[in-house]
Amino acid sequence: VAAGVNLALFSDSIAQFEASNNIIRGSIESIASASAFGEYWSVSSWGRAFFAEAFGTAMLAFVIFSLTNPKNETTAKSPH
């Protein structure tokens, strides 16, 4: 769903980026524009990539658990 929203919002910008950089979709160079829709690591090691993914997942889990915790008085008073 998020990739579809990205495409709907930024399709003109992506097309301009591809045209200005002579990128043909499906070629190895198209990773430069496709990376907006998924995970294309440009880091030099899998360790860094794993850390970045684990950190992002941990932050997301923290926010979700914080907002849904019944002991959180802020969200418990206003559940909607």
TIMI-2910 file (N, C-alpha, C, CB; in pm, 1 decimal, decimal comma, always signed):
<rs>
+----------+----------+----------+----------+----------+----------+----------+----------+----------+----------+----------+----------+------+
!      n_x !      n_y !      n_z !     ca_x !     ca_y !     ca_z !      c_x !      c_y !      c_z !     cb_x !     cb_y !     cb_z ! resn !
+----------+----------+----------+----------+----------+----------+----------+----------+----------+----------+----------+----------+------+
!    +83,4 !   -119,1 !     +0,0 !     +0,0 !     +0,0 !     +0,0 !    +87,6 !   +125,0 !     +0,0 !    -94,7 !     +0,0 !   +121,5 !  Val !
!   +190,3 !   +126,0 !    +85,1 !   +276,6 !   +243,9 !    +93,7 !   +348,6 !   +269,5 !    -38,4 !   +378,8 !   +226,9 !   +206,7 !  Ala !
!   +390,6 !   +164,0 !   -105,1 !   +457,4 !   +181,4 !   -234,5 !   +361,5 !   +240,9 !   -336,6 !   +512,7 !    +47,1 !   -285,7 !  Ala !
!   +235,3 !   +199,8 !   -332,1 !   +135,9 !   +256,6 !   -422,9 !   +111,6 !   +403,7 !   -397,1 !     +6,2 !   +181,5 !   -411,3 !  Gly !
!   +110,8 !   +441,2 !   -270,0 !    +95,9 !   +583,0 !   -234,3 !   +216,5 !   +662,2 !   -283,0 !    +78,9 !   +599,9 !    -81,0 !  Val !
!   +336,4 !   +606,8 !   -263,6 !   +457,5 !   +672,9 !   -314,8 !   +448,6 !   +694,6 !   -465,0 !   +582,4 !   +590,1 !   -281,4 !  Asn !
!   +406,9 !   +591,6 !   -536,5 !   +397,0 !   +602,6 !   -681,5 !   +293,8 !   +707,0 !   -721,7 !   +361,6 !   +467,6 !   -742,8 !  Leu !
!   +178,2 !   +705,7 !   -655,2 !    +74,0 !   +803,0 !   -688,8 !   +120,0 !   +946,3 !   -662,1 !    -53,3 !   +773,6 !   -609,2 !  Ala !
!   +189,2 !   +967,1 !   -552,8 !   +230,8 !  +1102,6 !   -515,8 !   +350,7 !  +1152,6 !   -596,0 !   +263,7 !  +1107,2 !   -368,8 !  Leu !
!   +443,3 !  +1062,1 !   -627,3 !   +571,0 !  +1105,7 !   -682,3 !   +600,6 !  +1052,8 !   -822,4 !   +680,2 !  +1064,3 !   -590,8 !  Phe !
!   +501,3 !  +1002,4 !   -894,0 !   +528,7 !   +942,5 !  -1024,8 !   +590,0 !  +1042,6 !  -1122,4 !   +400,8 !   +885,4 !  -1083,7 !  Ser !
!   +544,8 !  +1167,4 !  -1121,2 !   +603,6 !  +1268,0 !  -1210,7 !   +749,8 !  +1295,6 !  -1175,1 !   +522,8 !  +1398,5 !  -1204,5 !  Asp !
!   +776,6 !  +1308,8 !  -1046,3 !   +913,9 !  +1334,9 !  -1001,9 !  +1005,9 !  +1217,3 !  -1033,2 !   +916,5 !  +1364,5 !   -851,5 !  Ser !
!   +954,5 !  +1096,6 !  -1015,0 !  +1034,2 !   +977,4 !  -1044,1 !  +1064,2 !   +969,8 !  -1193,0 !   +961,1 !   +849,8 !   -997,3 !  Ile !
!   +964,6 !   +997,6 !  -1275,6 !   +985,4 !   +995,1 !  -1420,6 !  +1087,7 !  +1100,0 !  -1462,4 !   +852,7 !  +1018,4 !  -1494,6 !  Ala !
!  +1081,9 !  +1218,9 !  -1403,6 !  +1180,6 !  +1323,1 !  -1434,3 !  +1319,8 !  +1280,9 !  -1390,4 !  +1142,3 !  +1455,4 !  -1366,7 !  Gln !
!  +1329,7 !  +1220,0 !  -1270,9 !  +1458,4 !  +1172,1 !  -1221,0 !  +1516,5 !  +1067,3 !  -1315,1 !  +1443,4 !  +1114,0 !  -1079,3 !  Phe !
!  +1431,6 !   +973,3 !  -1358,6 !  +1478,2 !   +868,4 !  -1449,0 !  +1520,3 !   +927,2 !  -1584,1 !  +1368,4 !   +762,5 !  -1469,1 !  Glu !
!  +1443,4 !  +1021,9 !  -1633,5 !  +1477,7 !  +1082,2 !  -1762,7 !  +1606,9 !  +1161,9 !  -1754,4 !  +1364,4 !  +1172,3 !  -1811,2 !  Ala !
!  +1626,5 !  +1236,8 !  -1646,6 !  +1747,3 !  +1319,3 !  -1634,6 !  +1873,1 !  +1236,5 !  -1611,0 !  +1730,8 !  +1418,9 !  -1521,8 !  Ser !
!  +1856,9 !  +1113,8 !  -1561,3 !  +1971,3 !  +1026,6 !  -1535,6 !  +1981,0 !   +911,1 !  -1634,5 !  +1963,4 !   +972,1 !  -1395,5 !  Asn !
!  +1902,0 !   +918,1 !  -1742,5 !  +1901,6 !   +814,0 !  -1846,1 !  +1881,1 !   +674,0 !  -1787,8 !  +2032,4 !   +818,0 !  -1924,4 !  Asn !
!  +1783,7 !   +662,4 !  -1698,8 !  +1753,7 !   +534,6 !  -1633,7 !  +1641,0 !   +466,0 !  -1709,7 !  +1715,0 !   +555,1 !  -1483,8 !  Ile !
!  +1662,8 !   +340,5 !  -1744,1 !  +1560,8 !   +258,4 !  -1808,5 !  +1509,1 !   +160,8 !  -1704,1 !  +1617,5 !   +183,1 !  -1934,9 !  Ile !
!  +1379,0 !   +161,6 !  -1682,3 !  +1321,1 !    +72,2 !  -1581,6 !  +1351,0 !    -72,6 !  -1614,8 !  +1169,9 !    +93,5 !  -1570,9 !  Arg !
!  +1393,9 !   -145,5 !  -1511,9 !  +1430,4 !   -285,5 !  -1528,6 !  +1579,7 !   -306,7 !  -1542,3 !  +1361,2 !   -342,1 !  -1648,0 !  Gly !
!  +1653,7 !   -199,8 !  -1570,5 !  +1799,1 !   -211,6 !  -1580,1 !  +1860,5 !   -200,4 !  -1440,8 !  +1857,5 !   -102,9 !  -1674,5 !  Ser !
!  +1985,7 !   -234,0 !  -1429,6 !  +2053,6 !   -227,0 !  -1299,8 !  +2055,8 !    -83,6 !  -1246,4 !  +2197,3 !   -281,0 !  -1311,8 !  Ile !
!  +2057,9 !    +13,6 !  -1335,8 !  +2058,2 !   +153,5 !  -1294,0 !  +1924,3 !   +195,8 !  -1233,1 !  +2091,5 !   +242,7 !  -1412,4 !  Glu !
!  +1817,4 !   +121,1 !  -1262,2 !  +1685,7 !   +159,1 !  -1212,1 !  +1671,5 !   +138,5 !  -1062,0 !  +1579,3 !    +80,8 !  -1283,8 !  Ser !
!  +1770,0 !    +75,4 !   -999,7 !  +1767,5 !    +61,5 !   -853,9 !  +1767,3 !   +198,9 !   -788,8 !  +1888,1 !    -21,5 !   -804,1 !  Ile !
!  +1827,3 !   +297,8 !   -854,9 !  +1831,2 !   +433,4 !   -799,3 !  +1690,8 !   +489,4 !   -779,3 !  +1911,5 !   +526,1 !   -890,7 !  Ala !
!  +1598,0 !   +459,3 !   -867,8 !  +1460,2 !   +507,3 !   -849,4 !  +1373,4 !   +404,2 !   -779,0 !  +1398,1 !   +543,2 !   -984,2 !  Ser !
!  +1401,0 !   +275,9 !   -795,4 !  +1321,4 !   +171,7 !   -731,6 !  +1340,6 !   +168,4 !   -580,8 !  +1356,3 !    +37,1 !   -790,0 !  Ala !
!  +1450,4 !   +221,6 !   -531,9 !  +1477,7 !   +217,4 !   -388,2 !  +1376,2 !   +296,4 !   -307,3 !  +1616,2 !   +270,3 !   -360,5 !  Ser !
!  +1297,2 !   +381,4 !   -370,7 !  +1192,0 !   +453,4 !   -299,4 !  +1078,1 !   +360,4 !   -260,2 !  +1138,7 !   +567,8 !   -384,9 !  Ala !
!  +1071,0 !   +241,7 !   -320,9 !   +958,9 !   +151,4 !   -299,3 !   +994,0 !    +25,7 !   -222,1 !   +901,1 !   +113,2 !   -429,4 !  Phe !
!  +1117,1 !     +8,9 !   -186,3 !  +1156,1 !   -112,0 !   -114,7 !  +1293,1 !    -94,6 !    -54,7 !  +1153,8 !   -233,5 !   -207,1 !  Gly !
!  +1354,9 !   -205,7 !    -25,5 !  +1482,0 !   -202,6 !    +42,9 !  +1594,1 !   -244,6 !    -49,8 !  +1478,5 !   -291,4 !   +165,1 !  Glu !
!  +1666,3 !   -147,5 !    -95,1 !  +1783,0 !   -169,9 !   -180,1 !  +1901,5 !   -109,9 !   -106,5 !  +1765,0 !   -106,3 !   -324,5 !  Tyr !
!  +1976,8 !   -194,6 !    -42,1 !  +2084,6 !   -145,9 !    +43,6 !  +2200,9 !    -94,7 !    -38,9 !  +2132,0 !   -255,8 !   +137,8 !  Trp !
!  +2243,5 !    +24,1 !     -4,8 !  +2360,8 !    +80,9 !    -69,4 !  +2479,7 !    +84,5 !    +26,6 !  +2330,1 !   +221,5 !   -121,1 !  Ser !
!  +2461,7 !    +27,5 !   +144,8 !  +2571,0 !    +23,9 !   +241,3 !  +2665,7 !    -88,8 !   +205,5 !  +2517,7 !     +6,6 !   +385,1 !  Val !
!  +2785,2 !    -80,9 !   +258,9 !  +2888,4 !   -175,3 !   +218,6 !  +2883,8 !   -307,9 !   +292,9 !  +3021,4 !   -113,7 !   +237,8 !  Ser !
!  +2804,2 !   -319,4 !   +398,1 !  +2804,8 !   -445,2 !   +471,7 !  +2663,4 !   -485,1 !   +512,8 !  +2894,6 !   -434,4 !   +595,0 !  Ser !
!  +2642,2 !   -614,9 !   +523,0 !  +2513,6 !   -664,6 !   +568,1 !  +2493,5 !   -633,4 !   +715,5 !  +2502,3 !   -815,0 !   +543,3 !  Trp !
!  +2601,8 !   -620,5 !   +789,9 !  +2590,9 !   -586,1 !   +931,5 !  +2525,9 !   -450,1 !   +951,0 !  +2728,3 !   -587,6 !   +997,1 !  Gly !
!  +2568,2 !   -352,8 !   +873,0 !  +2507,9 !   -219,5 !   +880,9 !  +2362,0 !   -223,3 !   +835,6 !  +2587,5 !   -119,1 !   +795,4 !  Arg !
!  +2335,4 !   -296,3 !   +729,9 !  +2198,3 !   -306,8 !   +680,8 !  +2109,2 !   -373,3 !   +785,8 !  +2194,1 !   -386,3 !   +548,5 !  Ala !
!  +2158,4 !   -479,1 !   +847,3 !  +2081,9 !   -547,4 !   +950,9 !  +2057,2 !   -454,4 !  +1068,4 !  +2154,6 !   -673,9 !   +997,4 !  Phe !
!  +2158,4 !   -381,2 !  +1110,7 !  +2143,1 !   -288,5 !  +1222,0 !  +2039,3 !   -181,3 !  +1190,5 !  +2276,9 !   -223,8 !  +1255,8 !  Phe !
!  +2044,3 !   -125,8 !  +1070,6 !  +1949,0 !    -21,8 !  +1032,7 !  +1806,1 !    -75,9 !  +1035,1 !  +1982,5 !    +33,7 !   +893,3 !  Ala !
!  +1787,9 !   -196,9 !   +984,2 !  +1654,1 !   -257,2 !   +983,3 !  +1607,6 !   -291,0 !  +1124,2 !  +1653,0 !   -383,2 !   +896,7 !  Glu !
!  +1695,8 !   -346,8 !  +1204,8 !  +1660,2 !   -382,0 !  +1342,1 !  +1627,4 !   -257,6 !  +1423,6 !  +1774,1 !   -459,9 !  +1408,6 !  Ala !
!  +1702,3 !   -151,4 !  +1404,2 !  +1677,5 !    -27,0 !  +1477,6 !  +1542,1 !    +31,7 !  +1438,2 !  +1790,3 !    +75,5 !  +1451,0 !  Phe !
!  +1512,9 !    +35,7 !  +1309,7 !  +1385,1 !    +88,7 !  +1264,2 !  +1267,9 !     +6,5 !  +1315,8 !  +1381,6 !    +93,7 !  +1113,1 !  Gly !
!  +1284,0 !   -124,9 !  +1315,7 !  +1179,7 !   -212,9 !  +1367,2 !  +1160,3 !   -191,9 !  +1516,6 !  +1213,8 !   -359,2 !  +1338,4 !  Thr !
!  +1269,3 !   -175,9 !  +1589,6 !  +1260,7 !   -152,5 !  +1733,4 !  +1189,5 !    -21,3 !  +1763,9 !  +1399,9 !   -152,0 !  +1795,5 !  Ala !
!  +1218,4 !    +82,6 !  +1686,7 !  +1150,8 !   +211,6 !  +1708,1 !  +1001,1 !   +200,4 !  +1679,2 !  +1213,7 !   +321,1 !  +1618,9 !  Met !
!   +966,2 !   +131,9 !  +1572,0 !   +825,7 !   +112,3 !  +1538,6 !   +755,0 !    +33,8 !  +1648,2 !   +811,8 !    +40,0 !  +1404,1 !  Leu !
!   +816,3 !    -74,6 !  +1695,1 !   +757,1 !   -155,8 !  +1801,5 !   +741,0 !    -73,6 !  +1929,2 !   +843,7 !   -280,4 !  +1829,0 !  Ala !
!   +839,6 !     +7,9 !  +1962,2 !   +832,6 !    +91,6 !  +2081,8 !   +713,1 !   +186,2 !  +2075,3 !   +962,3 !   +171,5 !  +2098,8 !  Phe !
!   +694,6 !   +250,2 !  +1963,0 !   +582,2 !   +343,9 !  +1947,9 !   +449,7 !   +269,5 !  +1957,4 !   +591,4 !   +419,4 !  +1813,1 !  Val !
!   +438,3 !   +157,6 !  +1888,1 !   +313,2 !    +81,0 !  +1891,7 !   +283,7 !    +32,5 !  +2033,0 !   +320,3 !    -38,8 !  +1795,3 !  Ile !
!   +383,3 !    -24,6 !  +2098,9 !   +361,8 !    -74,6 !  +2234,4 !   +332,4 !    +39,2 !  +2331,9 !   +483,7 !   -153,6 !  +2281,4 !  Phe !
!   +395,7 !   +153,2 !  +2314,8 !   +369,8 !   +267,5 !  +2401,9 !   +227,3 !   +317,4 !  +2387,3 !   +467,2 !   +380,0 !  +2371,9 !  Ser !
!   +179,8 !   +324,1 !  +2264,3 !    +45,3 !   +376,5 !  +2240,1 !    -65,0 !   +278,3 !  +2277,7 !    +30,9 !   +414,3 !  +2095,6 !  Leu !
!    -35,2 !   +150,2 !  +2274,6 !   -138,5 !    +50,8 !  +2302,5 !   -131,0 !     -7,6 !  +2443,5 !   -129,0 !    -60,1 !  +2202,7 !  Thr !
!    -34,4 !    +32,7 !  +2523,2 !    -20,0 !    -17,9 !  +2658,6 !   -134,5 !    +34,0 !  +2745,7 !   +116,6 !    +22,9 !  +2717,7 !  Asn !
!   -210,9 !    -54,2 !  +2809,6 !   -323,2 !     -7,9 !  +2892,3 !   -279,5 !    +74,5 !  +3013,5 !   -403,6 !   -126,5 !  +2939,5 !  Pro !
!   -154,9 !    +63,6 !  +3054,3 !   -105,5 !   +143,2 !  +3166,9 !    -67,3 !   +284,9 !  +3126,1 !    +13,8 !    +75,1 !  +3229,8 !  Lys !
!    -67,7 !   +312,5 !  +2997,2 !    -37,8 !   +447,1 !  +2948,3 !   -159,7 !   +534,3 !  +2972,7 !     +1,1 !   +445,9 !  +2796,4 !  Asn !
!   -151,4 !   +623,8 !  +3071,5 !   -266,7 !   +704,2 !  +3111,9 !   -312,6 !   +800,5 !  +3002,8 !   -233,6 !   +781,7 !  +3237,0 !  Glu !
!   -222,9 !   +846,7 !  +2921,1 !   -259,9 !   +940,9 !  +2816,0 !   -353,1 !   +876,9 !  +2714,5 !   -135,6 !   +993,7 !  +2746,1 !  Thr !
!   -319,4 !   +757,9 !  +2668,0 !   -404,9 !   +692,6 !  +2568,3 !   -522,2 !   +620,7 !  +2633,8 !   -323,4 !   +593,7 !  +2485,2 !  Thr !
!   -509,1 !   +582,1 !  +2759,8 !   -619,4 !   +513,4 !  +2828,5 !   -738,6 !   +607,9 !  +2849,1 !   -571,6 !   +457,9 !  +2964,9 !  Ala !
!   -712,9 !   +735,8 !  +2869,8 !   -820,9 !   +833,2 !  +2890,6 !   -893,8 !   +863,9 !  +2762,2 !   -766,3 !   +961,4 !  +2949,8 !  Lys !
!   -825,4 !   +853,7 !  +2650,5 !   -883,7 !   +885,9 !  +2520,5 !   -849,7 !   +774,5 !  +2421,2 !   -832,3 !  +1024,0 !  +2468,9 !  Ser !
!   -919,2 !   +661,8 !  +2427,5 !   -883,0 !   +548,8 !  +2342,9 !   -914,5 !   +567,0 !  +2193,9 !   -952,4 !   +427,8 !  +2392,4 !  Pro !
!   -992,2 !   +664,8 !  +2157,5 !  -1029,6 !   +680,5 !  +2016,8 !   -943,4 !   +780,6 !  +1949,3 !  -1173,5 !   +720,7 !  +2003,0 !  His !
+----------+----------+----------+----------+----------+----------+----------+----------+----------+----------+----------+----------+------+
</rs>
